[in-house]
Amino acid sequence: MVIDIVINIMFLLILSVVYTTYPFKDYKKLFSHTSLVGIAIGLLGILIMLNPMVIEQGVLFDSRSIIVGVTGMTFGFVPAFIGAVIMALFRITVGGRGVLSGVALIFVSFAIGSIWRKFRFKKVSGKQHYLGLEFLLVGLVTHLGVYLCLFLLPKELHATVFRTMAVPMLVFYPIGFYLLCLLLFNQAHRVSTINDLRKNERQFKTIFEQSPIGMSLTDLITGEIRSVNQSYLDLLGLEREELVGRNWSEFTHPDDKDNSAGMTEKMRLGERGPFNFDKRFIRKDGSTVWGNLSLCIFDPSDDETLESLCMTLDISERKNEEDRVRYASTHDALTGFYNRTHFEEHVSNFSSEGKLPLTVAFGDVNALRIINEAFGREQGNLLLQRIASIISDRLGEGNYVARVGGDEVALVFFNTPIKEAELIIRGIREQVSEMMVMDSVRTSVSFGLCEMTTLNDDINEVIKHAEKDVDTRKLMESPHMRGRAVYAIINILHEKNKREELHSRRVSDFCEALAKCLEMSEWQVSEMKLLGLMHDIGKIAISESILNKDGKLTDQEWQEMKRHSEIGYRILYSVEDMAGLAAYVLAHHERFDGKGYPKGLKGFEIPLQARIVTIADSFDAMTAERTYRESVTPRDAAIELKKGAGTQFDPILAKVFVEKVLNIDWETLS
């Protein structure tokens, strides 16, 4: 009996060897071999059954229950079922009084093993089993079921069989079942671990080589670059042999070497990371590229080496955008100078030590508002850019300039006494005065200066004095420049459109004549003559295609044309000597009945001077020749003035104009 048990155990060991060489964790391969595995298990079971323990003829005991049960637990339902059927058929073929019991114990073992697999296999199979007491419990339950199958033997055999098989069936067989499960599942776990390691190695290699970001392995002891992927090579513009084996410091921007070395030293001293920082690399072509580096300790199989794994993302575009945003937050987009925000921060953090004496200068571009109104902001911006270029050329290295307002700049000359600064400012003013806007309007810049000579001086007080100085100088310089600008603008308008020039001169004459008829003062008559000349100055900003159009204007063109009175108002209002005319120019298209523009003023709300211009302007518009219509006679025009009296025109002024300027009897008009 002992020999028979030893033989069965040997067969069990053979099964374990077969199992350990089978790709247990490769489910696809396992599924494709289920039938073959089942047949192999069945044949192995038959081999074991050929060497049974014989109690009497036809009553045989062997370890088939262990084989079938463990097969159900490990290989699953189909292989175990095939093996069980084969062994059952063989047992039936052998025959004897124990056939029914022998077949039953096969399928009881199969059922218990298969049920366990269905509910427990996935939870148990991935673990390392040191004791595996669950296997012992399954073996005990299985062989308790097998033991109960002995009741299927003839009754006269019960006493002998139960007495003989009680200990082997309930002690030895569960222990054998337990040991085989422990061996097979631990082996399966080992195979699974090896497969996972290989898979992880393949995955790491694939990720490393195919990653769209740069990856590298570096020896932390020697600093030698061990391996890099293609993305890293593309980032640096290098070939593999130009990089591998060298040190990263050779490709690091000088300003970032200390920071990079510090990170490496931390890992060398035992900090595992991860570490994240930005640094610049020098590419093969000499250009600079920004990278975001994420580093950590990489544990290779060789314990004697210490490597770092680095993942590098090209962030040049992000850094460039950050630089653009940072530049935009501190610089003026038009001139390239620092902006007001930076100037105030510069002043608040200012230290004059080692910079004295210094001179603060404030500059203000004269007549910029007029130029913007007359020629558009594009011309005004172009003027500012040209002036900024002159200032930049003459400023000198190490000095400071900021645009602190629409037409204002602040300059700080370090280690420069006020006399030297005045020479620089004079050169700027002379060069600016030579510039012309639209080849007609001369430009100028007023400057105010103040000097700081001691550390006790307050920079804010120096700035205030410079601002007051520029305000004082503008009182003297700016009105003259603005006046010249206005006359230059009206000349440009007349040069662009001769019809407008003739119209303005005729309106000027009519205004002067009507003012005399109203017995206005000499000064008021002169004012009306100038007003008639200037009343359409706002048309300088209206498109020539609209001004010179033959035919009726479209609604959009008409809305654009109506802007000229407001534009004229803003141009004249900026000139102190002409500010009084501005309100008259603004209102010269108002109607006596309140249906005019731009404000819809009514009756005597409209200034007298504007009501005069309205009559003179309308009369000339009717009597002047146009390519798109015939002119009317003065009498016909006078009739229209009478018709519009009280609605479009001041009725009193209209009557005076007709009777005293045109010398036409008002009463005879019809």
Secondary structure, 3 states (H helix, E strand, C coil): CHHHHHHHHHHHHHHHHHHHCCCCCCHHHHHHCHHHHHHHHHHHHHHHHCCCEEEECCEEECCHHHHHHHHHHHCCHHHHHHHHHHHHHHHHHHCCCCHHHHHHHHHHHHHHHHHHHHHHHHHHHCCCCCCCHHHHHHHHHHHHHHHHHHHHCCHHHHHHHHHHHHHHHHHHHHHHHHHHHHHHHHHHHHHHHHHHHHHHHHHHHHHHHHCCCEEEEEECCCCEEEEECHHHHHHHCCCHHHHCCCEHHHHECHHHHHHHHHHHHHHHCCCCCCEEEEEEEECCCCCEEEEEEEEEEECCCCCCCCEEEEEEEECHHHHHHHHHHHHHHHECCCCCCECHHHHHHHHHCCCCCCCCCEEEEEEEECCHHHHHHHHCHHHHHHHHHHHHHHHHHHHCCCCEEEECCCCEEEEEECCCCHHHHHHHHHHHHHHHHCCEECCCEECCEEEEEEEECCCCCCHHHHHHHHHHHHHHHHHHHHHHHHHHHHHHHHHHHHHHCHHHHHHHHHHHHHHHHHHHHCCCCHHHHHHHHHHHHHCCHHHHHCCHHHHCCCCCCCHHHHHHHCCHHHHHHHHHHCCHHHHHHHHHHHHCCCCCCCCCCCCCCCHHHCCHHHHHHHHHHHHHHHHCCECCECCCCHHHHHHHHHHHECCCECHHHHHHHHHHHCCCCHHHCC
